[in-house]
Amino acid sequence: MRAALETGECDVALVPVAACAAHPEWEVVPEVGIGCRGPVHSVLLVSAVPLPQIERIYLDAASRTSVVLVQLLLRAQGISPECVHAPHREGAGLVRGTHAALVIGDAAMALHDRFPHVFDLGAMWLAQTGLPFVFAVWAARPGLLTPAHVTALQDARAYGLKHAEELAHAFREQQLQAGLPARDLLSDNAYANYLRRAIRYGLSTKEREGVVEFLSRATAAGLLTIPGHDPEDPVHIRFAGGAAPEALVAARRPRPPLAADELLARAAAGGRLDLAEGIFLYEHADLMALGAAADARRAALHPEGVVTYIIDRNVNYTNVCVTRCKFCNFTPRPAAAAATS
């Protein structure tokens, strides 16, 4: 689905969070995702030895997000083993001595009692950050996400939770018919509990914070790259869909090359700028020229020459916040000490 979204074959798709780094232009559907708050049970690092003794990890190639996550979690503890990619479902069979494996999906769920050391990545992330972890989100190409998309996905989420037992039973039967041994499967009830309790399908404020924290840490560690991102700037995700993003339509229209002088002259004369033009000026216009154009427009609207200013004062009862406004230097990061005002 990610490849189809990248090539324009579809408008909206379920994509791994790690893929969002390479596509900052994507808009993420709010309120719907796939994550956990604590143990996820289906993304595990399994080993015969404790974490500090692991020298090699076989990484399941089916999940780039989990591959980045396990490296982040281990580096935070000063552990940097060799990482080798392994085919999906084969990593567990390679565990021996100081060689461990990252196992994901239903293949991981039957491994909790088969290795001396089993580390749940969802639980490790929560312990390190205090935040939920989001593995995948629904994303759309710019300007194409509508309230109808969001409503359809929310309805699908509600349907899935309502029919968790039926879906769990159907999944187990499908695996049996495919020839998977019963010993490698859990009960219908265990799969239903996984769907209802381990996985979280919301994308509220805390989950969004988890997404941004993961991408921030991954880019800082050099495990992911965001095109055009300045390391000094905070990472942001474009959440959309609450209303039709009509303002973004102009950014997709064919247009001649933009020129800062022409745009400033039009704005100073009272002409309107669209979203793409405003972003272009923000990134390329000389600050003094921008100020001069703004002053010219002010003079045209208020020729009397009287200018007033206000002092902006915000009374904050606490500096605990997860909004991450780009201009704010006040809010501490989750890893910081307990925040107080």
Buried (B, 14 or more C-beta within 10 A) or exposed (E): BBEEBBEEEBBBBBBBBBBBBBBBEBBBBBBBBBBBBBBBBBBBBBBBBEBEBBEBBBBBBBBBBBBBBBBBBBEBEEBEBEBEEBEEBBBBEBBEEBBBBBBBBBBBBBBBEEBEBBBBBBBBBBEBBBBBBBBBBBBBBBBBBBEEBBEBBBEEBEEBEEEBBEBBBEBBEEBEEEEBEEEEBBEBEBBBBBBBEBBBBBBEEBBBBBBBBBBBBBBEEEBBEBEEBEEEEBBBBBBBBEEBBEEBBBBEEEEEEEEBEEBBBBBBEEEEBBBBBBEBBEEEBEEEBBEEBEEBBEEEEEEEEEEEEEEEEEEEEEEEBBEBEEEEEEBEEBEEEEBEE
